């Protein structure tokens, strides 16, 4: 009996199925990540606000000249968009040599209303400037509640507006900003109102005041440097590398808090930069008009 004819060797394909499986896994991971991004942006929009700004930029800010390459920007919308307060209104943004220095701060002159143990802020505002640019009026509508951070729940939730707080910012001279805060358009007298006056923590590291205190505030989270009570009439933050300083001046005995934070905060919806330094004034059951001054100066 003759031998059977030899068979051709079997061709084995190596690596085809593992590569297909790997691409499927990567595709599934990408789909899950995209679904998660869209879900959290629907609940807690941040990046969609910033991407929307790139696609359709808002109107340019109103500019107030301070002299010595210093100006202030006033936005009618919620710009600048940085950190967890991306969807909130800010006050005046300090600008040096064309660079905005606010980072994650609230700017000069922004209201935080406390009523019944709850905090309320502004998401909508109107801005009107005088013809000579020396005065800007910004009407903050108090229309969102600052709630505890909880998974799958929006932190800044829309509420029936409590009324408006009107800030009139006036450049009274080189580097001098007078601020008048009118509470008469609020529908109720709040328990407390904080007037935030903050710029970015990256540059402003050195604190000093009229009591003689002088110290550097730390970057690390959960330290007493985040909220320090004082009644000093003049409180200052200095950016040594930029040779720049801003100071708040109030009447004697005015309660205020000074602080600084610069670190990343982890929340359910992502990792957010905190970077602010400044002085927040505390007003108890304010009515009528309250005034204070911000002095901004270039250092030699």
C-alpha positions in Angstrom: 0.0 0.0 0.0 1.4 3.3 -1.0 2.0 6.1 1.5 -0.6 9.0 1.6 0.6 12.2 -0.1 2.1 14.7 2.3 -0.2 17.4 3.6 0.7 21.1 3.5 1.7 22.5 6.9 -1.1 24.2 8.8 -0.9 28.0 8.7 -1.4 29.4 12.2 -2.2 33.1 12.5 -0.7 34.6 15.6 -1.8 37.7 17.3 -4.9 38.5 15.2 -7.6 37.8 17.8 -5.7 39.4 20.8 -5.4 42.6 18.8 -9.1 42.6 17.9 -10.0 42.0 21.6 -7.7 44.8 22.7 -9.3 47.3 20.3 -12.7 46.3 21.5 -11.7 46.7 25.1 -10.2 50.2 24.4 -13.4 51.1 22.5 -15.5 50.1 25.4 -13.4 52.0 27.9 -13.6 55.1 25.6 -17.4 54.8 25.3 -17.8 54.5 29.1 -15.5 57.4 29.7 -17.4 59.6 27.2 -20.7 58.6 28.7 -19.4 59.5 32.2 -18.1 62.8 30.9 -21.4 63.7 29.3 -23.4 62.6 32.4 -21.3 64.7 34.8 -21.3 67.7 32.5 -25.1 67.6 32.3 -25.2 67.5 36.1 -22.2 69.7 36.9 -21.1 71.6 33.8 -17.6 72.9 33.7 -15.7 71.8 30.6 -18.8 72.3 28.4 -18.8 76.0 29.5 -15.2 76.3 28.6 -15.5 74.5 25.3 -18.6 76.7 24.5 -16.4 79.8 25.1 -13.9 78.5 22.5 -16.6 77.9 19.9 -18.5 81.1 20.6 -16.4 83.6 22.6 -18.4 86.1 24.7 -18.2 89.9 24.4 -14.9 91.5 25.5 -14.8 92.7 29.1 -15.2 96.3 30.1 -11.8 97.7 30.9 -10.9 100.1 33.7 -7.4 101.6 33.5 -5.4 101.9 36.8 -2.1 103.1 35.4 1.3 101.6 35.4 0.3 98.7 33.0 -2.5 97.8 35.4 -6.2 97.5 34.3 -9.3 95.8 35.7 -11.7 93.7 33.7 -15.4 93.4 34.3 -17.3 90.6 32.6 -21.1 90.4 32.2 -20.9 86.6 32.0 -19.2 84.1 34.3 -15.7 84.4 32.9 -12.9 83.7 33.8 -13.8 80.0 33.9 -11.4 78.3 36.3 -12.0 75.6 38.9 -15.3 74.7 40.7 -16.6 78.3 40.5 -16.6 78.2 36.7 -20.4 78.8 36.5 -20.4 81.7 39.0 -20.2 85.4 38.5 -16.9 87.2 39.5 -16.0 90.8 40.5 -13.2 92.8 38.9 -10.3 90.9 37.5 -6.8 92.4 38.1 -4.7 92.5 34.9 -1.0 93.3 34.7 0.8 93.6 31.3 -2.1 92.0 29.6 -2.2 88.9 31.9 -5.3 88.3 34.1 -4.2 87.4 37.7 -7.5 86.2 39.1 -7.0 82.4 38.6 -9.7 80.7 40.7 -10.5 83.8 42.8 -13.8 85.7 43.0 -12.2 89.0 41.9 -12.7 92.4 43.7 -16.2 92.8 44.9 -18.4 89.7 44.7 -21.3 89.0 47.0 -22.0 85.8 49.0 -25.3 85.9 50.8 -26.1 83.7 53.9 -29.7 83.3 54.9 -31.2 80.7 57.2 -27.9 78.8 57.3 -27.7 78.5 53.5 -25.3 80.3 51.1 -26.4 82.0 47.9 -24.4 83.4 45.0 -24.8 84.9 41.5 -24.9 83.2 38.1 -26.3 86.2 36.2 -25.4 89.8 36.2 -25.6 93.1 34.1 -22.7 95.4 33.6 -22.9 99.1 32.6 -19.8 101.4 32.2 -19.6 105.1 32.3 -18.5 106.8 29.0 -15.1 107.6 30.4 -14.5 104.1 31.7 -13.8 105.3 35.2 -17.0 103.8 36.7 -18.6 100.4 36.3 -21.9 99.2 37.8 -22.5 95.5 38.1 -25.8 94.2 39.2 -25.4 90.6 40.7 -28.6 88.6 40.7 -28.6 86.3 43.7 -30.0 83.2 42.0 -28.0 80.0 42.9 -27.6 78.1 46.2 -24.2 76.7 47.2 -25.0 73.2 48.4 -22.9 70.4 49.9 -21.0 68.4 47.4 -22.8 65.1 46.8 -22.3 62.6 44.0 -24.6 63.1 41.0 -26.0 66.4 42.3 -25.3 69.9 41.1 -23.4 72.0 43.7 -24.7 75.4 42.5 -28.4 75.0 42.1 -30.8 77.5 40.6 -33.3 79.1 43.0 -35.9 81.8 42.9 -33.8 85.0 43.0 -33.4 86.7 46.3 -33.1 90.0 44.5 -30.0 91.8 43.4 -26.9 93.4 45.0 -25.4 96.3 43.0 -21.7 97.1 43.0 -20.4 100.4 41.8 -16.7 100.3 41.1 -15.0 103.7 40.7 -11.4 104.4 39.8 -10.8 107.4 42.2 -7.1 107.8 41.2 -4.0 105.9 40.0 -4.3 102.5 41.6 -7.3 103.5 43.8 -10.6 101.6 43.4 -13.6 102.7 45.5 -16.4 100.1 45.9 -20.0 101.0 46.9 -22.3 98.0 47.6 -26.1 98.7 47.5 -28.4 96.2 49.2 -31.7 97.9 48.7 -32.7 95.6 45.8 -32.6 92.5 48.0 -36.1 91.1 48.8 -35.0 90.3 52.4 -32.4 91.4 54.9 -29.9 88.5 54.9 -28.3 87.2 58.1 -24.8 87.8 56.6 -23.2 88.9 53.4 -19.6 88.3 52.5 -17.9 90.6 50.1 -15.2 88.6 48.4 -12.0 90.4 47.2 -9.7 87.8 45.8 -7.1 87.3 43.1 -4.9 84.3 42.2 -2.7 82.5 44.8 0.1 81.6 42.4 1.5 85.1 42.6 0.0 86.6 45.8 1.8 84.7 48.6 2.8 87.3 51.2 0.2 88.7 53.6 0.6 91.8 55.7 -1.7 94.2 57.5 -1.9 97.4 59.5 -1.5 95.6 62.8 2.1 94.7 61.8 1.4 91.1 60.9 3.5 89.7 58.0 3.7 86.1 56.9 3.5 83.7 54.0 0.4 81.6 53.7 0.8 77.9 53.0 -0.3 76.0 49.9 -1.4 72.8 51.6 -5.1 72.1 52.1 -7.0 72.1 55.4 -4.9 74.6 57.3 -5.9 77.7 59.3 -4.5 79.9 56.5 -7.7 79.3 54.5 -9.9 81.5 56.8 -8.2 83.8 59.3 -10.3 86.4 61.2 -9.0 89.9 61.6 -10.3 93.5 62.2 -7.1 95.2 60.8 -8.2 98.3 58.9 -5.8 97.5 56.0 -5.0 94.0 54.7 -2.6 93.4 51.9 -1.4 90.6 49.6 1.9 91.0 47.7 3.1 89.2 44.6 6.8 89.6 45.1 7.7 88.1 41.7 5.4 90.5 39.9 6.2 93.4 42.1 2.6 94.1 42.8 0.4 94.5 45.9 -3.3 94.9 46.5 -4.8 96.1 49.8 -8.3 96.4 51.3 -9.1 99.5 53.4 -12.2 99.6 55.6 -13.5 101.4 58.6 -12.0 100.5 62.1 -13.4 97.3 63.6 -14.8 95.9 60.4 -15.0 92.1 60.6 -13.2 90.3 57.8 -11.4 87.1 56.9 -8.1 86.8 55.1 -7.0 83.6 53.4 -5.2 81.7 50.7 -5.7 78.3 49.0 -3.6 76.7 46.3 -4.1 73.0 45.7 -6.1 70.5 43.8 -9.5 69.4 45.2 -10.9 66.0 44.3 -14.7 65.8 43.9 -17.0 63.3 42.4 -17.1 65.2 39.1 -13.3 65.6 38.7 -10.2 67.2 40.0 -10.4 71.0 40.4 -7.8 73.7 41.0 -8.3 76.0 44.0 -6.1 79.1 43.7 -7.1 82.3 45.5 -5.8 84.8 48.0 -7.6 87.8 49.4 -9.9 89.4 52.0 -13.6 88.7 52.4 -15.6 91.3 54.4 -18.3 90.0 56.7 -21.4 92.2 57.0 -24.2 91.4 59.5 -27.8 92.1 58.3 -26.6 94.8 55.8 -28.9 97.4 54.5 -28.5 100.5 52.4 -25.0 101.1 51.0 -21.6 99.9 52.2 -18.3 101.4 51.0 -14.7 100.3 51.1 -11.5 100.8 49.1 -9.1 98.7 47.2 -5.6 100.0 46.6 -3.5 98.4 43.9 0.1 99.4 43.5 3.2 98.4 41.5 6.2 98.0 43.7 9.8 99.2 43.0 
